[in-house]
Amino acid sequence: MDKRAKKKDKRFWAVIPPWLIIGAVVILVPIFVFMALENINRQKAQTTRLLLEKGEALIRSFEAGARTGIGMRWGGFQFQKLLMEMAQQPGIDYLIVTDSRGVILADSDPARIGWNYGLDLDLPAISRTAVLSWRQVPHSEGADTFEIYRRFAPTEAPIPGFSGPLPEPSGPPDRESSGFVIFVGFDMGPLAAAQREDRLHTIWMAVIFLLIGCSGIISLLLAQGYRAAHSSLSRLKAFSDSLVENMPIGLIALDGNRRLAAFNQTAEAVLGLKAESLGKPAEAALPASCRGLLDGLPTEGRPVDREINCTVAEGRSAHLEMIATVLQEGEESPAPGHVILFRDMTEVRRLKQEVVRSQRLASLGSLAAGVAHEIRNPLSSIKGFATYFKERYRDNPADCETAEVMIREVDRLNRVITQLLEFARPMTMTRVPASLQQLIRHALKTVEGQAREKGITVEADLSPEVGEIPLDADRITQVFLNLCLNAIAAMEGGGKLRITLGWQDSRTVWIELADTGSGISDQDLPRVFDPYFTTKPSGTGLGLPIVQKVVEAHGGEVTIRSELGKGTTVTVLLPSTPDIERNPGDPS
């Protein structure tokens, strides 16, 4: 037997607890012992009944022979000879006829005639009844004798020939001396041997039935245990399948040939795997970065934990935290499989970057507030002196123009400082119910002239009625103005600006501004919300940071998608009032 067969045999016997076998034996042993004893007693009773019937038949035969002999006027010799011939039948130890006083009148052993026999019995009472009785006579040598006795009365008349002719009674019969008793002894040697064989057969049958019964009970209990274990395993499998399928962490399993064996919903959503991918090699189903992780995985040792940038479904780039390990199914497994667990850390990484940026902006804002306060005082003095020189040298056009330039530059610096202070200080919102449609239309009306000058077409789809929501109207108007001006500035050669309004869900309104301008490069896109970052020669770099701050102060979010040379799309998400519940896209 090979090692695998030995292990299976050990596992089989391991599932049979010892108490199960002991319990089955404890239950079945008394039952089968009782059945064996009952069978032995029944066989003994049947044997006794058969011997009684045989003895009764023998006595009746002898009585019939005696009646015939009386009719033929036999004497004692003929009766003795008949008795001896009958005693020569197989299995008969002796035949004895006695009177009621125990004196042997006839015996299969003639030498015993005249002796006494049966004195330990109530012979007078036995000689008066025809009821058959029996007893077992023990012998120190050889087998015991099964003895049957009853009254011997072939006829009602006296029987001649027993110890000479019997005188006819002259008076009332003596109850103590009247009547005869016949004894028949059967050899119990063959019977005892047959009984021993029957007992041995019964015991063996009981043992066999006991083993069969124990096996049956154990089989039933094992079948019940198997069904319970199968049911438990089915529930556990269903639970584990549901757990793996719905866990928020992606899971990919590869077999020993590095073919895709299984994956869950998260892996399907993130990596874009399909059902058709099952059975395909890892090189064809997984991104190259994931395959590189498997190439560096050792066959033994700890799992490999690594963060990678991976191109996933729909061509987007995701930052994944991946853990790969070897899956060994058993000692006999020819090649180990692999398991990959991963989590999409793109959003977490973005939030970390947002925290870092917010911290940097907070530090920058505190510094800017202090610097702006220190700069404003000298600017006031410079503007005052510039105004003084403008009035003093009014007759000198060159000096007057220089003073005008100084005044304009001071005003421009003052506006920059004002924006800086506004960006740095905590923003206070004065929210009142306002209509987004009206605010958007007002912003478009303001920039309508500039758009017309550049040949820009403005389209607005504001059909979904969102109602009035609590807003700081001035600041939200400033948001739309800044976004529209940025879009117009990006379309120097003309283009189209489209504004769309709608419901993202029952509590969020989205506003999308899409232009067909020059777009933003991939290198500059992550920095558009940084203060003082601008690609326009006359820009301050505070427009989009202020837009983001205003939107976030309203509990919303602003995102930008752009492709260089094709345009930019800005999406603003704003929460509606808590008591307004609408389905997305409802017109009212």
C-alpha positions in Angstrom: 0.0 0.0 0.0 1.5 3.3 -1.0 1.6 6.4 1.3 -1.5 8.0 -0.2 -3.6 4.9 0.6 -2.2 4.8 4.1 -3.1 8.4 4.7 -6.6 7.9 3.4 -7.1 4.8 5.6 -5.9 6.9 8.6 -8.2 9.7 7.7 -11.1 7.2 7.4 -10.6 5.7 10.9 -10.0 9.1 12.3 -13.6 10.1 11.6 -14.9 7.2 13.7 -14.8 8.3 17.4 -14.1 5.5 19.9 -17.3 6.4 21.9 -19.3 5.5 18.8 -18.1 1.9 18.7 -18.3 1.6 22.5 -21.9 2.9 22.4 -22.9 0.6 19.7 -21.4 -2.4 21.6 -23.1 -1.4 24.8 -26.5 -1.1 23.1 -26.2 -4.3 21.1 -24.4 -6.7 23.5 -27.3 -7.1 26.0 -29.8 -7.5 23.1 -27.9 -10.3 21.4 -26.9 -12.0 24.7 -30.6 -12.1 25.6 -31.4 -13.4 22.1 -28.7 -16.1 22.4 -29.9 -17.2 25.9 -33.5 -17.3 24.7 -32.5 -19.4 21.7 -30.5 -21.8 23.9 -33.4 -22.1 26.4 -35.8 -22.7 23.5 -33.6 -25.4 22.1 -33.3 -27.0 25.5 -37.1 -26.9 26.0 -37.6 -28.4 22.5 -35.1 -31.1 23.2 -36.9 -31.9 26.5 -40.2 -32.0 24.7 -38.9 -34.4 22.1 -37.4 -36.7 24.7 -40.7 -36.7 26.6 -42.5 -37.6 23.5 -40.0 -40.3 22.7 -40.3 -41.7 26.2 -44.1 -41.6 26.2 -44.1 -43.4 22.9 -41.7 -46.0 24.2 -43.7 -46.6 27.4 -46.9 -46.9 25.4 -45.2 -49.4 23.1 -44.1 -51.4 26.1 -47.6 -51.3 27.6 -49.0 -52.4 24.2 -46.6 -55.3 24.2 -47.5 -56.1 27.8 -51.2 -56.2 27.0 -50.5 -58.5 24.1 -48.4 -60.8 26.3 -51.1 -60.9 29.0 -53.6 -62.1 26.3 -51.0 -64.8 25.3 -50.5 -65.7 29.0 -46.9 -64.6 29.1 -44.9 -65.1 32.2 -42.3 -63.0 33.9 -39.6 -64.3 31.6 -41.4 -63.1 28.4 -42.0 -59.7 30.0 -38.4 -59.4 31.0 -37.2 -60.4 27.5 -39.5 -57.8 25.9 -38.2 -55.1 28.2 -34.6 -56.0 27.4 -35.2 -56.0 23.7 -36.8 -52.6 23.9 -33.9 -51.3 26.0 -31.5 -52.3 23.2 -32.7 -49.4 21.0 -30.1 -46.6 20.4 -29.9 -43.9 23.0 -31.7 -45.9 25.8 -29.7 -46.5 29.0 -32.2 -48.6 30.8 -35.8 -49.6 31.3 -37.0 -50.3 34.9 -40.3 -51.4 36.3 -40.8 -51.2 40.0 -43.7 -51.5 42.4 -44.9 -48.6 44.5 -42.4 -49.6 47.2 -39.4 -49.2 44.9 -38.7 -52.9 44.4 -37.4 -53.6 40.8 -39.7 -56.1 39.1 -38.1 -55.9 35.7 -34.9 -54.3 34.5 -32.9 -54.1 31.3 -30.1 -55.4 33.5 -31.5 -58.7 35.0 -28.9 -58.6 37.8 -30.7 -55.6 39.3 -34.1 -57.4 39.7 -35.1 -57.3 43.3 -33.1 -54.2 44.1 -34.7 -51.0 45.2 -34.9 -48.0 42.9 -36.5 -44.6 43.0 -36.8 -44.4 46.8 -36.1 -40.7 46.6 -39.4 -40.2 44.8 -42.9 -40.4 45.9 -43.5 -43.7 44.2 -47.0 -44.4 45.6 -48.2 -41.1 44.2 -46.5 -41.6 40.9 -48.0 -45.1 40.6 -51.5 -43.6 40.8 -51.1 -40.9 38.1 -50.6 -41.1 34.3 -48.8 -37.7 34.2 -45.4 -38.0 32.6 -42.5 -36.7 34.8 -38.8 -36.4 34.1 -35.5 -35.7 35.8 -31.8 -35.6 35.0 -29.8 -38.2 36.8 -26.1 -37.2 37.1 -23.3 -39.6 36.7 -19.7 -39.2 37.9 -18.5 -41.2 34.8 -19.8 -40.4 31.4 -22.8 -38.4 30.4 -25.9 -37.8 32.5 -29.1 -39.7 32.0 -32.4 -38.1 31.1 -35.0 -40.2 33.0 -38.7 -40.3 32.3 -41.2 -42.0 34.7 -44.9 -42.5 35.3 -47.5 -45.1 36.2 -47.2 -48.5 34.4 -50.7 -49.9 33.8 -51.2 -51.7 30.5 -54.4 -53.2 31.9 -56.6 -52.8 34.9 -56.1 -56.5 35.8 -53.1 -57.7 37.7 -50.0 -58.4 35.6 -48.8 -62.0 36.1 -45.1 -62.8 35.9 -43.6 -60.0 38.0 -41.9 -61.8 40.9 -44.4 -64.7 40.4 -48.1 -64.7 39.9 -49.8 -62.0 41.8 -52.5 -63.2 44.1 -55.9 -61.9 43.5 -57.0 -59.3 46.0 -59.3 -60.7 48.7 -60.1 -57.4 50.2 -59.6 -53.7 49.4 -56.4 -53.0 47.6 -53.4 -51.8 49.6 -52.8 -48.2 48.4 -49.2 -48.4 49.4 -48.4 -51.7 47.6 -50.7 -51.4 44.6 -49.6 -50.0 41.2 -46.3 -50.0 39.2 -43.9 -47.4 38.0 -41.9 -47.5 34.8 -38.6 -45.6 34.4 -37.0 -44.9 31.0 -33.4 -43.6 30.9 -32.0 -41.9 27.8 -28.3 -41.4 27.2 -27.6 -37.6 27.1 -24.1 -38.0 25.6 -25.1 -37.4 22.0 -27.8 -35.0 23.1 -25.2 -33.0 25.1 -22.9 -33.0 22.1 -25.7 -31.7 19.9 -26.6 -29.1 22.5 -23.0 -27.9 22.7 -22.9 -27.6 18.9 -26.2 -25.8 19.0 -25.0 -23.4 21.7 -21.7 -22.8 19.9 -23.7 -22.2 16.7 -26.0 -19.8 18.5 -23.1 -18.0 20.1 -21.4 -17.6 16.8 -24.6 -16.4 15.2 -25.1 -13.9 18.0 -21.5 -12.7 17.6 -22.0 -12.4 13.8 -25.3 -10.5 14.2 -23.7 -8.4 16.9 -20.9 -7.4 14.5 -23.5 -6.8 11.7 -25.6 -4.7 14.1 -22.6 -2.7 15.3 -21.6 -2.2 11.7 -25.1 -1.1 10.7 -25.3 1.4 13.6 -21.9 2.7 12.9 -22.7 2.9 9.2 -25.9 4.8 10.0 -24.2 7.2 12.3 -21.3 7.7 9.8 -23.9 8.3 7.1 -25.6 10.9 9.4 -22.3 12.4 10.2 -21.4 12.5 6.6 -24.6 14.2 5.7 -24.1 16.7 8.5 -20.5 17.3 7.5 -21.6 17.6 3.9 -24.3 20.1 4.8 -21.9 22.0 7.0 -19.2 22.1 4.3 -21.8 23.2 1.8 -22.9 26.1 4.0 -19.2 26.9 4.7 -18.4 26.8 1.0 -21.4 29.0 0.2 -20.3 31.4 3.0 -16.7 31.4 1.8 -17.7 31.9 -1.8 -20.0 34.8 -0.9 -17.2 36.3 1.3 -14.6 36.0 -1.4 -17.0 37.2 -4.1 -18.1 40.3 -2.2 -15.0 41.2 -0.3 -13.7 44.8 -1.1 -10.2 43.4 -1.8 -9.4 42.0 -5.2 -8.5 38.3 -5.3 -6.9 36.3 -8.1 -5.9 32.6 -8.0 -3.6 30.9 -10.4 -3.0 27.2 -10.7 0.3 25.4 -10.9 0.6 26.2 -14.6 0.1 29.9 -13.9 -3.3 29.9 -15.5 -6.1 32.0 -14.2 -8.2 29.8 -11.9 -10.6 32.2 -10.1 -11.2 35.9 -9.4 -13.8 37.9 -7.5 -16.0 40.8 -8.4 -13.5 43.4 -7.2 -10.8 42.0 -9.4 -13.2 41.9 -12.3 -14.2 45.6 -11.7 -10.6 46.9 -11.2 -8.7 44.9 -13.7 -11.5 44.4 -16.3 -11.3 40.6 -16.1 -14.0 38.6 -17.9 -15.4 35.1 -17.5 -13.6 34.2 -20.7 -10.3 34.9 -19.0 -10.5 31.8 -16.8 -8.0 29.2 -17.9 -5.9 31.7 -19.8 -2.2 32.1 -18.9 -1.3 34.9 -16.6 0.7 36.6 -19.4 -2.5 37.0 -21.4 -5.0 37.8 -18.6 -3.1 40.0 -16.2 -1.2 43.4 -16.6 2.5 43.3 -17.0 3.2 44.8 -13.5 1.2 41.9 -11.9 3.2 39.3 -13.9 6.4 41.0 -12.7 5.3 40.5 -9.1 4.8 36.8 -9.8 8.2 36.5 -11.4 9.9 37.7 -8.2 7.8 35.5 -5.9 9.9 32.7 -4.3 8.6 29.2 -4.2 9.0 29.2 -0.4 9.1 32.0 2.2 7.0 34.9 3.1 4.5 36.7 0.8 5.6 39.5 -1.3 4.0 42.9 -0.6 4.5 45.7 -3.1 2.8 48.9 -4.3 2.7 49.3 -8.1 1.2 51.6 -10.7 -0.8 49.5 -13.0 -2.9 50.2 -16.1 -6.3 48.7 -15.4 -9.8 48.6 -17.0 -10.6 51.3 -19.5 -7.0 52.2 -19.8 -6.9 54.2 -16.6 -3.9 54.2 -14.3 -4.4 52.9 -10.8 -2.1 52.7 -7.7 -2.5 49.1 -6.4 -1.2 47.6 -3.1 -0.6 44.0 -4.0 0.3 40.9 -1.9 1.3 37.7 -3.6 2.0 34.3 -2.1 2.5 30.7 -3.1 -0.5 28.3 -2.7 0.5 24.8 -2.0 -2.5 22.4 -2.2 -0.7 19.4 -0.7 2.5 17.4 -0.6 1.5 15.5 -3.7 0.9 18.7 -5.7 3.3 18.7 -8.6 3.4 22.5 -8.9 2.3 25.2 -6.5 -0.3 27.8 -7.4 -0.3 31.5 -6.6 -2.7 33.9 -4.9 -2.8 37.6 -5.4 -4.6 40.0 -3.1 -4.7 43.7 -4.1 -6.4 46.9 -3.1 -7.0 50.0 -5.2 -5.1 52.8 -3.4 -5.8 55.4 -6.0 -8.4 57.3 -4.0 -6.5 56.9 -0.8 -3.3 58.2 -2.5 -5.3 61.1 -3.9 -6.7 61.9 -0.5 -3.2 61.8 1.0 -2.1 64.2 -1.6 -5.1 66.4 -0.8 -4.2 66.4 2.8 -0.6 67.3 2.1 -1.7 70.0 -0.3 -4.2 71.4 2.3 -1.5 71.5 4.9 0.9 73.2 2.5 -1.8 75.7 1.5 -2.6 76.4 5.2 1.0 77.1 5.9 1.2 79.2 2.7 -2.0 81.1 3.6 -0.7 81.9 7.1 2.6 83.2 5.6 0.7 85.1 2.8 -1.5 86.8 5.3 1.5 88.1 7.2 3.3 89.2 4.1 0.2 90.9 2.6 -0.3 92.9 5.8 3.3 94.1 5.7 3.1 94.9 2.0 -0.2 96.9 2.1 1.2 99.7 4.3 4.1 100.5 1.9 1.7 100.3 -1.1 -0.6 102.9 0.5 2.4 105.2 0.8 3.5 104.5 -2.7 0.0 105.2 -4.1 -0.2 108.4 -2.1 3.1 109.7 -3.4 2.2 108.7 -7.0 -1.1 110.6 -6.7 0.9 113.6 -5.3 3.4 113.5 -8.2 0.6 113.2 -10.7 -1.1 116.4 -9.4 2.3 118.2 -9.1 3.5 117.4 -12.6 0.2 117.7 -14.3 1.7 120.0 -16.9 4.4 117.4 -17.7 2.8 114.7 -19.8 5.7 112.2 -19.4 5.9 112.5 -15.6 2.1 112.5 -15.4 1.9 109.2 -17.4 4.6 107.7 -15.2 2.6 108.6 -12.1 -0.5 107.0 -13.7 1.4 103.7 -14.4 2.5 103.7 -10.7 -1.0 104.2 -9.5 -2.4 101.3 -11.8 0.4 99.0 -10.7 -0.3 99.7 -7.1 -4.0 99.0 -7.6 -3.1 95.8 -9.3 -0.9 94.8 -6.5 -3.6 95.7 -4.1 -6.1 93.5 -5.9 -3.6 90.6 -5.8 -3.1 91.1 -2.1 -6.8 91.3 -1.6 -7.2 88.0 -3.4 -4.4 86.5 -1.4 -6.0 87.6 1.9 -9.3 86.3 0.8 -7.7 83.0 0.0 -5.7 82.8 3.2 -8.4 83.7 5.7 -11.2 81.3 6.7 -14.1 81.7 4.4 -17.4 82.8 5.8 -20.5 81.8 3.9 -23.8 83.6 3.9 -26.2 81.0 2.5 -29.6 81.9 1.3 -32.0 79.9 -1.0 -30.9 80.7 -4.5 -31.6 79.3 -8.0 -28.5 77.8 -9.7 -30.1 78.4 -13.1 -30.3 82.2 -12.5 -26.7 82.4 -11.1 -25.4 80.5 -14.2 -27.4 82.7 -16.6 -26.1 85.8 -14.8 -22.5 84.6 -15.1 -23.0 83.8 -18.8 -24.6 87.3 -19.4 -21.5 88.9 -17.8 -19.0 87.1 -20.1 -21.2 87.2 -23.2 -19.4 90.2 -24.7 -15.9 88.7 -24.3 -17.1 85.4 -25.8 -18.6 87.2 -28.8 -15.4 89.1 -29.5 -13.4 85.8 -29.7 -16.0 84.0 -31.8 -17.0 81.6 -29.0 -20.4 79.9 -29.1 -22.0 79.5 -25.6 -24.6 76.7 -25.1 -26.4 76.1 -21.9 -28.6 73.0 -21.0 -30.3 74.0 -17.7 -33.5 72.2 -18.3 -33.7 70.0 -15.0 -35.3 72.2 -12.4 -33.3 71.8 -9.2 -35.2 74.4 -7.2 -33.6 76.8 -4.8 -30.8 75.5 -2.7 -28.9 77.2 0.1 -25.9 79.0 -1.5 -23.7 82.0 -1.0 -24.9 83.6 -4.3 -22.0 86.1 -4.7 -19.3 83.5 -4.2 -21.0 80.8 -6.4 -21.4 83.5 -9.1 -17.7 84.2 -8.7 -17.0 80.5 -9.2 -18.9 80.4 -12.5 -17.3 83.7 -13.7 -13.8 82.4 -13.0 -14.5 79.1 -14.8 -16.1 80.8 -17.8 -13.2 83.4 -18.0 -10.7 80.6 -17.9 -12.5 78.7 -20.7 -12.7 81.8 -22.8 -9.0 82.5 -22.3 -8.2 79.0 -23.5 -10.1 79.5 -26.8 -8.1 82.3 -28.4 -9.1 81.1 -31.9 -12.8 80.6 -31.1 -14.6 77.5 -30.1 -17.6 76.3 -28.0 -18.4 76.6 -24.3 -21.2 74.3 -23.1 -22.7 74.3 -19.6 -24.9 71.5 -18.4 -26.9 71.1 -15.2 -28.3 67.9 -13.7 -28.8 65.6 -10.8 -26.0 63.1 -9.9 -28.2 61.5 -7.2 -31.1 62.5 -4.9 -28.9 64.9 -2.9 -26.2 66.1 -5.3 -26.4 68.6 -8.2 -23.7 68.6 -10.8 -22.7 71.5 -13.1 -20.4 70.7 -16.1 -18.5 73.4 -18.1 -16.8 72.0 -21.2 -14.7 74.0 -23.7 -12.9 73.2 -26.9 -9.8 75.2 -26.0 -6.1 74.3 -25.9 -6.4 72.0 -22.9 -3.9 71.3 -20.1 -0.9 69.0 -20.3 -0.6 65.9 -18.1 2.3 67.5 -16.2 0.3 70.7 -15.4 -3.0 69.1 -14.6 -2.2 67.9 -11.0 -1.0 71.5 -10.1 -3.9 73.6 -11.4 -5.3 74.1 -7.9 -2.0 75.1 -6.4 -1.9 78.9 -5.5 0.1 81.1 -7.9 0.4 78.4 -10.5 -0.7 79.7 -13.9 0.2 79.4 -17.5 -1.3 82.7 -18.6 1.1 85.7 -18.8 -1.3 88.0 -16.9 -2.8 85.4 -14.5 -2.4 85.5 -10.7 -2.7 81.8 -10.2 -5.4 82.2 -7.5 -8.6 81.8 -9.7 -8.9 78.0 -9.5 -7.7 77.7 -5.9 -10.4 80.2 -4.9 -13.0 78.2 -6.9 -12.0 75.0 -5.2 -12.1 76.7 -1.8 -15.6 78.1 -2.4 -17.0 74.8 -3.6 -15.5 72.9 -0.7 -16.9 75.4 1.7 -20.3 74.6 0.3 -19.7 70.8 1.0 -19.1 70.1 -2.7 -16.3 69.0 -5.0 -14.6 70.3 -8.2 -12.8 68.1 -10.6 -11.0 68.8 -14.0 -10.5 66.5 -17.0 -8.4 67.8 -19.8 -6.6 66.6 -22.9 -4.0 68.8 -24.5 -5.3 70.3 -27.8 -8.8 69.0 -27.3 -10.3 71.0 -24.5 -11.1 70.9 -20.8 -14.1 69.8 -18.8 -14.7 71.1 -15.2 -17.3 69.4 -13.0 -18.7 71.0 -9.9 -20.8 68.9 -7.4 -23.0 70.8 -4.9 -25.2 69.3 -2.3 -28.9 70.2 -2.3 -30.9 70.9 0.8 -31.4 67.9 3.1 -35.2 68.1 2.9 -35.2 68.0 -0.9 -35.4 64.4 -2.2 -35.3 64.0 -6.0 -34.4 61.3 -8.4 -31.5 62.1 -10.7 -32.8 63.6 -13.9 -36.2 64.5 -12.6 -37.4 67.7 -14.2 -39.1 68.9 -11.1 
